[in-house]
Amino acid sequence: LKNTPPENKGDIEFLNEELNRINQIKETLS
């Protein structure tokens, strides 16, 4: 991964939301 400049902060927040969604799905499947 490249070092993320500050202007990519929104992308990081979006990816964190995606991760949270995936983790919730994993919990419901386990």
C-alpha positions as CSV (number, residue, x, y, z in Angstrom):
1,L,0.0,0.0,0.0
2,K,1.1,3.5,-0.8
3,N,1.4,6.1,2.0
4,T,-2.0,7.8,2.1
5,P,-1.9,11.6,1.8
6,P,-4.4,13.6,4.0
7,E,-6.8,14.1,1.0
8,N,-7.5,10.4,1.0
9,K,-8.9,10.5,4.5
10,G,-12.4,10.2,3.1
11,D,-11.4,7.0,1.3
12,I,-10.0,5.6,4.6
13,E,-13.2,6.3,6.4
14,F,-15.2,4.6,3.6
15,L,-13.0,1.5,3.8
16,N,-13.4,1.4,7.6
17,E,-17.2,1.4,7.1
18,E,-16.8,-1.4,4.6
19,L,-14.7,-3.4,7.1
20,N,-17.3,-2.8,9.8
21,R,-20.0,-4.2,7.5
22,I,-17.9,-7.2,6.6
23,N,-17.2,-7.9,10.3
24,Q,-20.9,-7.7,11.1
25,I,-21.6,-10.3,8.4
26,K,-18.9,-12.6,9.7
27,E,-20.4,-12.4,13.2
28,T,-23.9,-13.3,11.9
29,L,-22.5,-16.2,10.0
30,S,-20.4,-17.6,12.8
